[in-house]
């Protein structure tokens, strides 16, 4: 972390190379003279020192391994004396370095004091006993005194803060903030250390500041510093930056900050940044980010900021400042005051001002994110302003793309509340989106318009009829074979988006027709199948939806987290199955298409009538995908899921008609000897952490080859296949619940009970071993060594839970399991 790195690179300059003043006493005669001599001798001396240390290490090793006296005793005694002498001289050296604090610096220069702090930190980084010596000598207070005495030496302040962290961790930084309450330079150094530490831990994927038990104390101390009268803007910058990371890591801390006067202090910091002119830009950015973290999902804090006049401060802060500051200003302004506040600022800014572009970028994100109800009430006025702005905008360039994203975001919120023809502004806005799909627009602008149209149609069915005017332009873009306007990856996403939008507006037939017309294009076929999947699924759990970091991704992620988009006409399902199967046959080596095709066939099958048999071509295509890609996890997973879908009762109920359909499908799969393939999948992917494939494969195996086959797979497994065992127990439970006849025979039920018991017993033994490995007491039955925090322990707990569920179900069966 900055200067806190474990190994410090030797510096080109430093006072440790100069002779120390006579007042240093012992330190002058010993340590510093040695240091001067060592530096003048250069690299050869360093090599010699390393050689001597190696000899000392060898001597220590000999003293422990020699077996015969008197040499063993002599070497051991000499080694002990040597170590005691080295330890004593090192401790004297550390004590001499710390004398500077107790003597108020001893008249030393600031640079020499810095060198001493650097030396202490290097020694402390590498030696635990050195850290103990420093702490026992009241080192934390001494270091803080040195820092307080030299507020103008920025390098010393930073070195001192990181030395404190090396000695006592985050607790040490809390003490430093307490010691330095009267010294802004010390507070600033501690705040920056906290910021850098939290940032580095976050970048490394660690929990970091989210788990700091000292966070409340830090927030209180930083809030006091932020509220200091006449605080320098550098201190405000450091405190705002550190506070922002603390709040982002755990948003509930924002309430504590506000309770300590943080809302008022944050606005004071922004005013200070504004007063500092261009030099205050970093403080404005930090202040904006802090306020954004405070109001994210916290309507009460947003309301408090508005009551304190935050909107006026935000507007005044960044309009004349360039680049990132303007972006931060607009984003924070939108978070606090809503879209209308951003539009008002844009209208007052010059046409070529960066505020216009920053405002559009902010609205393009805000309109697609959840906002509090009070801010959504601004959308009608915002729609009117955006429609007027769009009329003046060309249909090319980044600004145009953001304009259409912003307009579409506002209209998709209003569409469920306003029917076509009820409001001219809404009608005009939708017409603009439709026109932007045409050939006169850039690809990026057209895609923004298409995504908006699709979401409007998804959320507001009455708008699907007027939106059919966009199908011509969407169809033209579907047929484009040259995607030079955008890179290939984005082109594939855009193609999927086009198919999804057309399917939402007009249903499956328009997608199927396009598949037939472009049968030779794997990209088109895959995009069309993805659209079919999206309109069939009730929900798509996409992490991109609603993400502050990339709200624009909703323009590339088809039906992202939408409710059921539209009803499926049963008469279209057989044609859809046929079209998907044809695409899979025509592009058998296209892995992505094979996976999405299996997924689509499984979903489409559930929309067939209960009495309809599983379409033979669907079965053939799924089996062919398994044969062509036997080792590709994604394809195998999709195929296993599709096969399970073919065998599961349609509508969730096992009826006589459904049983007949199931028997027919099982007979086909047996004739194709699918059990061999399923057992291979269970063996190949037994160590997989994603148990979906294993559960699906074992489910089909149980129906095709009997429950005994599933039990045999589990009996053949060992404790390293925890995922397979967990999946098998769940599968047995689901099979016994859905098809009670499978476990009706007493012998089968007893064997299921025995296998579950044996697996549970091994999992319990693993629990105990995991607990012992980390020094925990024996876990309670079925609880696991959760304190270990390991995936293995959590897997054991899941196995125990599933085994208990299965045994409970078997005990409740009429035959029982004993």
N, C-alpha and C positions, 0 to 999 in steps of 0.2 A: 504494500500500500504506500505508494510514493516513497518517501524516505524511510519507510519502515521495513524495507526489504531485509530479508534475513542476512544476505551478504552484501556488504557495502563496498562499492568499487573504490579503490584507492584514489584519492583526489590529487590533482596536479599541484594544488597549493594547500597550505594549512599551517597553523602556528605550532603544531607538534614538531615541525622541523626546526623551529627557532629555539634559541636558548631561553629558558624560563627566567623570570626575575629572581633575584636573590631571596625574596621573601618566601619563596616556595619551600625552603628548608629541605626536609627529607625528600620531598618530591623532586626538587631540583637536582639533588645529588644522585638520585637513583633513576626514577622512571623516565624523566624527560631527557637526562643525559643519555640513557640507553636508547631512547627513541631517536635522538639526534644522530647518534652514532650508527644506528641501524639504517636510518634513511640514507646517510651518506655512503654507506657501503653498498646500498642498492640491492638489486635482485639477488646477488650472490649471498648476501646475509640472510635474506628471506629463505633461500634454499637451505642454507646451513641451519637456520632455526627449525625448519620443517624436519631436517635430518635428526637434530637433537631430540625433538618431540617424538620422532619415530623410535629413537633409542630408548627414551623413557617408557614408551608404550611396550616395547619388547621386554624391558626390565620388569615391568609389572606383570607381563604374561609369564615370564620365567618364574617369578616369585610364587605364582599360583600353581605352576605345573611341576616344579622341581620336587623330587621325592626323597632325596638323601640329605642327611645332615653331615657336616655342619653348614654346607653351602646353602641349603634351603633357608635356614634361619638367618644367615648373614645377608643373603639377597633380600629376604623379606624385611629385615630391619632397615637395610639401606634404602629400600624402596619407600618404606613408611616415612623415614626421615626426609627423603627427597620430596615426597608429596607434601609433607607437612611444611617444609621450607617454601615450596612453590606456593602453596595455599596462603601461607602467612604473608609472603611478599606481595601476592596479588591482592589480598585483603587490605594491606597497608596502602597499596597503590589506589584502590577504590576509595578508601577513606580519605586519602590526600586529595583526590579529585573532588570529593564532596565538600572539602573545607571551603571551597569558594563560596558556597551558599551561606554557611554559618558565619562567615566573615564579611558578608555583604559584598562579595566579589573580590575582596582583598586588593582593590585597586587594579585588578586585571583588566585587560582590554576585552571588548565584547567578542572579538574574534577568538581570543584564547578561551573564553568561557564556552563559546560554541564548539571548539575543538574538544573540550573536555566532555561536553554532553554527547558529542558524536562518539567518543571513545567509550563512554559508559553504555551507550545504546548498543554499540557493536559487541561489547563484552556480554551485555545482558541478553542479546539475541542468541548468543552461542552457548551461554552457560547458565544453568538454573541456579547454581550456588552463588554466582555473581548477583543474580536478581535478588536472592535472599539477603546477601550482604547489604545491598543498597537499601532494601526495604527496612532491614533492622537498624540501619543508620539514619532512619527518618528521611529517606531519600526523596519521597514524593513531595514532602514539604520543602525540602532544600531546592529541588528542581523548580518548583513553582516560584520560590523566592528569587531564584536566578532569572526566571522568565519575567517576573514582575519588575525586577531591577533594570531590565534591558528591553523595554517595549518596542524600541525602534529597529531591532535586529530581526528581520523577518525569518531568516534562515535559522536563527537560534530558537525562535518561537516554534517553528515547525519541528525542529529536532527535539526540543523539549517535550512537545505534545506526544510525539511518537515514542520517546523514551518512557514516558509515563504509561503509554499503552503496553509497551513491552513488559514493563514491571508488573502492572496490575490489570491489564485488559480494559474492558469498558468501564469497570468500576473505577479504575484510575482516572479515566477521562471525566467521570462524574466528579471525583474529588478535585480535579484540576479546575473544572468550571466553578466549583464552590470556593476554592482558594483564590481564584482570579476574578471574583465578582467586581472588584474595584479597578481592574485592569482590562480594558477592552482588547488589548493585543493578545492577552492570554485567552480570553473568551473566544476570540476569533480563531486562534490556533487550535483550540480544543474543538470548536464547531467544525472546522475543516477536516480535522482528523476523524470526527464522527461521520461526516459526509463521505469521505473517501473510503472509510471502512465499510459502511453500509452499502455503498455503490459496488465495491469490489466483491463483497459477499453475494450481492444480488447477481452480478455478472457471472459468478461461478456456480450459480444455481443453488446456493445455500439458502437456508431459511433466513439467516442474518438478522436484520433489525426486527423482523416479525417476532422473533423469540427473545429479544433482549428484555430481561426482567427489569433492567434499569431505565427502560424507555420513558416511563412516567416522570422519573426524576430529571431525565435529560430534557424532556419537553418543558417542564416547569422552569428549569435553569435557562434554557435557550429563550423561552418566552420573556423572562426577566431581562435578558440581554437585549432582546429585540425591542423591549419597552424602555430601554435606557435613554434618558434625556440626552439630546445632542449626539447620538451614536453615529460614528463614521459609517459611510455607506458600505465600506468593506466588511464591517462587522455585521451589518444588516444582510448583506449578501451571503455571508457564511452561515448565519443562523437560518435564513430562509431556505437555503439549499439543504441543510441538514434536517430541518423540520419537515420539508417536503418528502424526503425519503422515509422518515419515520411514520408519517401519516399514510403515504402510499402503501407501505408494507402492512399496515393495519389501520384501515380507515376510521375505526371507532376512536382512535386517538385524537382525531380532529376535534371531537367534542371537548376533550381535556384541554387542548390548545386554545380553543375559543373561550373556555371557562377561565383561562388565565389571561384573558385580554388579547388573545391572539388575533382576532378579526380586526380590531382597531390597530394593532401593531403592524399587521400585514399591509394595511392601507397606508400607514405612515411610511413604511419601507418603500412602497411604490411611489409615493410623493417625493421621497428622498432621491430615488432613482431618476425621476423626471427632472428634479432640480439640478442634478449633476450633469445634464445634457448627454452628449454621446457617450461619455465615460460611465454613465449610469446604466447603460444598456444591460450589462450582466445582472444587475440588481433587479431591473424590471422583469427580465426573463425569469429569474428565480422567484420573484414575488408572484408573477402570473402562474407559474407552475404550482406554487404552494396553494394559491387560492383555488386552482383547478382541482388539486387533490382534496381540498377541504369540502368543496361543493359536490364532488362526484358521488351521486346517490344520497346526498344529505340535503334535503330540501330546507330543513330548519336553518342550517348554516347559510345557505344561499339567501334565504329570506332576511337573515340578520345582516348580511353584507349589503343587501339592497337597502335596508333601513339605515345603514351607516353611510349611505351615499356612494357605494362602491362603483355604481355605473358611471358616475361623473368622473371618478378617479381613473377608471379603466379607459374611458374614452380619451381623457386628457393625456394619458401616459405615452401611448405608442404611436399615435398617428403620424408624427413627424420623424419617427425613428425608423431606420431601414430594416429590411430582412426579417430575421427570426423574431425580433421584438414585435413587429407588427403582427406576425402570425400568432405569437403567444397572446398578444393583446386581444385579437379578434376571437380566438378560441375561448379564452377565459371570459371575455365579455358575453359570448353566447351561452356559456355554462351558467353564468350568474343572471344575465338579463334576458336570455332567449334570442331567437332568430331576429325578432323585430329590432332589438337593440343593435345588432350587427348591421342590419340594413339601414338603420338611421345614420350610423356612422359612415357607411359607404356612400350614402346620398350626399353627405356634407363634405366628402373628400373630393379632391380633383379627379377627373376622369382617368388620368394616367398615374394616379397614386397607387402605391403598393397596398394601401388599405383596401382597395377594391378587390384585388386578387386574393389577399388574405381573408377578406370577408367571405368571398365565394367558397374558398377552400374550407373555411369553418362551417358555413351553412351546409355544404355538401356532406359533411360528416354529421353535423348535429341533426339534420332532418331524418337521418336513418337510425338514430339512437333513441332509446327510451328517454323521454323528458317528463318532468312533473306536469301535472294537469294544468297548472296555472300558465306554464310556458306554452303548452299546446294551444291555448286559447288565442295565441298570437298568430296562428297559422293562416286564418283567412286574410288578414292584412298582409302577411308575408307573401301569400300566393299572389295577391294583386301586384305587389312590388316586383316579384320575380317574373311574372308574366310581362310586365312593362320592360324589365331589364332584358329579358330574352328576345323581345321584339327588336331590340337595338343590337343584338349580338349576332355575329356571324356564326355559321355552323362548322367552324374549324378551329383548332388550337386548344391548348390546355384550358384557357379561360372559358371557352364555350363548353367544354366537357364538364367543368365544375358547375357552370350555370345550369345545364340540363340535369345534372345530378341533384343540385339543390332544388330545382323546380319539381323534379320527379319525387324527391323525398317529401316535400310539403304536400303535393297532390295525393300521394299514396296514403297519407294520414287522413286527408279530408275526404277521400273517395267513398269510404263506407258511410259517411254522414250526408253525402250530397248525391242525388240521383242525376243522371244525364238530363240536360235541358233546364235544370233548376237554377243554375247560376252561370252567368256568362263567363266569368273569370275562370271557373273550373273547366267549362267547355273549351275555351280558348287555350288554356294550358295543355289540356289533353291533345288538342289538335296540333299544337306545336311539337309535342313529343312524337306524334304520328308522322309529321312532316320531316322531323329530324332523322327518321329511320331511312328515308329515301336516299337515292344515289348521290345527292348533292352534298351530303355531310361526310365529315371525316369518320373513319371507323370508330375512333374512341367516342365521338359524340353520338354516333348511332347506337353504340353499345350502351351508353348511359341512358339513352331514350328507351331502348328495348327493355333493359332491366326494369326501368320505372314502369313501363307499360305492363310488363308481366306481373309486377307486384300489385298494381292497381287492379288488374283483372283477377288476381288471386284473392284479394281481400274484399272486392266489391263486384259480385257477379253481375249487377245491372249494367256495369260499364263494358262487359265483354262484347256486346253487340256493336256499339260505336267503335270499339277498338279493333274490330275486324278490318277496318280501313287500313290498318298497319300491316296486314298479312302480305300484301303485295311487296312492300319494301323489305319485309323480313324474308320472304321467299327469295328475292333477288340476292340478298346477302348470304343466304344459305348456299346458294349455287356458286358463289365466288370461289374459284380455285386458286387464285393468286392472293395470298394474304400478306403481301409485302408491306402493307401499311403498319402491321404490328408483328412482333416476333412470333415464332411458331407456338410457343407455350400459351401465350395469350390468345392466339388465334383459335386453338383448340377450346379454350374456356369460352371464348366468344361464340363459337359455333354451338356449344351446348346451351348457352344462354338464349340463342336465337330459337332453337328447337323448343326449349322450355317455355318461352314466352308464347310461341305459336300454339303449343299444346294447351296452355292455360286458357288462351282466348277461344280456340276453336275445337279443342278436343283431340283425340287420338288420330282421326282420319287424316288430318293435315300432316302429321308427323309420318304416318305410314306411307302416304303418297310420296313424300320427299325421299324416304328410304328407298322406295322402288325406283325413283328417277335417278338416284345417285348410288346405285347398288355397288359400284366398284370402288367407292371411296371409304376406306376403313374409318377415317376421321369423322365423316358424315354419319356413318352407321353407329359409331360409338356415341356421338353427340345425341343422336336421335334416341338410342336406347337409354342413355342417361336421363333424357327428358321423360321418357316413359316411367322410369323408376321414380323420378321426383313427383310426378302427378299421382302415382299409386301409393306412395308412402304417406302416412298420416303426418309424420314429422320427420325432419332431417336435423339431427343434432350436430350442427356445424359450429366449431369454435370461432369461426370468423364472424358469425352473426353478432351484431351488437358490440363489436370490439372497438373500443376507442382508438386503438392503435391502427386499425385498418378498416374503418367503416366502409371505405370505398370497395372493399372486397365483396360486398353484397352485390356489386354489379358483375361479379365474375363467378359467384357461387349460386347457381340456379335458384331453386325454391327453398331458400335458406330459412329454416325454422318457421315455416308458414303452417297454418292449419290446413286441413284437407282442401286441396285447391279446387277441385271440381268433381262432380259425379262421373263415374265411368259407365258408359253405355255398354251393357253386356254383349250387345251384338258386335261391338268392335273388338272384343277380347280375342276371339279365335283368329281374326286377321292380324292382330298385334302379335300373337304367339307365332304365327306363320312368318311374319316379317322378321322378328327377332331370330327365329331359327334359321331363316335364309341368310341373314347377316353372319351368324356364327359359322354356318357351313362355308360361306364365301371367304371368310377371313379367319380361318382356323388357327393361324399362328399369331394372331394379334392378341396378346395376353389381356390387355385392358378390356378389349371388346368381349373376350370370352368370359371374363369375370362379370362385367356389367350385364352381359346376355344371360348368364345363369341367374343373376339377381333378379332381372326383369321377368324371366320365365317363372321363377318361384312366386313372385308377387302376382303375376297375371293369372296363374293357376287358381288362386284363391277367389278370383272373380268369376270363375266358371260355375255353372249350376251344380248343385250337389250330386246330381245323377250323371254328370258328364265324366267320362273316363279321362285319365291323364293323357293329353295328346301325345301320340307316339313320337312325333318329330321333336317335341320338347325333351322327352326322355333320351332320345338318340343324341341330341345336341349336347346335353349335359354329360352324358357318358363319353362322347367323343372329346369334349374339353378335358375330362380327366385323363383320357388316354394320350392326348397330344401334350399335355403339360403335367405329367405325373409328379413332378417335384416342385412345382411353383405354388407357393403357399396361397397366394391370393386366388388363383384359379381353383385350386383344390378346395379352399374354403367356400368360394361361391358355389361350386358344384355340390358340395356336401349339403350346404344350406338349401339349395334347390331341391335336391332329392328328399330331404326331410320335409320340405314344404309340400311335395307331391304326395307324401304319405300321411301327413297330419290331417285330422278331420277338418273339412271345410266348415267354416262357421263356428268352430270350437266345440262342436257336439258330434259324438260318434253315433250315427244313425245306421239303419239297415242298408239304405242306399249308399251311404258313405263307406260302409264296410265292404260292399261289393266292389266299389271303385278301388278301395285299398287292396283287396285281394288280387285284383287284376294287375295293378301296378307292381305289387310284390312278386307276382308270378313272372312278370317281364324281367324284373331285376334279378331274380334267381336264375333265370335262363341265361342271363348275361354274366353270371358268376361274379356279381358285384361284391359279394362278401370278401373275396380275396383282396380286392382293391381297398375296401374299407379297413380291413385288418392292417394292410400295409400303411395306410394313412395314419392309423393309430400308432403304429410303431415308428414311422418316420418323424412324426410331430409330437411324440410323447413328452418331450421336454419344453414344448411351446408354452409361453406364459399366457397366450390368447387361447382360451379354452373353447371358443365358439366352434372351431373346426372339429375338435375332438368330440364335443357334445353332439354335434349334428351327425358325424360319421358313426358314432356308437348308437345313436337313436335309430338310424337306418339299419345298421347291422342287427340290432335287437329285433326289428320287425321282419327282416329278410331271412336271418339265419337263427333267430331265437335268442332268448335272454341268456341261455347257456354260453353263447359265443361272447357276449359282453362280459360275463363272469370269468370266462377263460382269459380274456385280455387283461382283466384286473388281477387275476391270480398270477399271471406271468410277469406282472410289473413289479418293480421294487420301489424303495423309498425315494429314489432320485426322480421318479416320474410322478411327482405330486400333482401336477396339472392334469395328467391323464386320470389319476385316481379320483380327483375331485370331479372331473367331467363325467367319469363313469358312474359315480354315485348319484349325481344329479340326473343322469340319463335313466338309470334304473328307477329312480323315484318317479320321473315323468312317465315312463312306459307303464309302470304298475298302476299309476293313477289314471292314465288315459285308456289303457287296455287291461283291465283287471284280470282277464282270462290268462294273460301271460304269466302271472304269478299265482294262479289258482292252485296249481299242483303243490301239495305240501312239501315235496322234496325240493322243488324250485325255490319256494319261499324260504325254506330253511337254509338253502345254499346261499341265497342272497343275503340273508341275515348273518350267516357266518363270514362271508367275504367282507361285508360292511364292518363287522366286529373286528376282524383281523386288521383291516386298514386303519380303523380307529385306534386300535391298540398301538400300532406302530407310530401313528401320529402323536399319541400321548407320550410315547417314549421320546420322540423327537422334541416335543414341548419341554420335557424335563431336561434334556440335554442342552437345549437352547437357553433355558433359564440358568442352568449351572454354569454355562460358558460366560455369562455376563454377571455372575454373582447374585442372581435373583433367587428368592425362595422358590420352592416347587410350586408351579402354577396350579390354580384351582382346576378341577376336572372340566375339560372342554373350553378353558379360557385361553390357554396358550401363553407363551412368554412374550406378551405384547410389549413389555418394557424393553425388549431387545430392539424393537422397531424394525425388524428384518422382514423381508418378503417371505422367507421360509416359515417364520412363526405365524404370519397371517395366513399362509397357505394351510398350515396345520389346523388352525382354528376353523377355516372353511371346510376342511375335510371332516372334522369332528361334527360340525353342524349338519353337514349333508348326510353323514352316516346316521346321525340321530334321527333326522327326518325320515330316512328310508326305513329304519327299524321301527319307528313309530307307525308309519303307514302299513308296514307288514303286520304289525301287531293288531292293527285295527281291521285287517282283512278277515273275512269269515273263516278262512282256513287257519289263519294265525301262523306264527313262525316260532312259537315257543319262547 
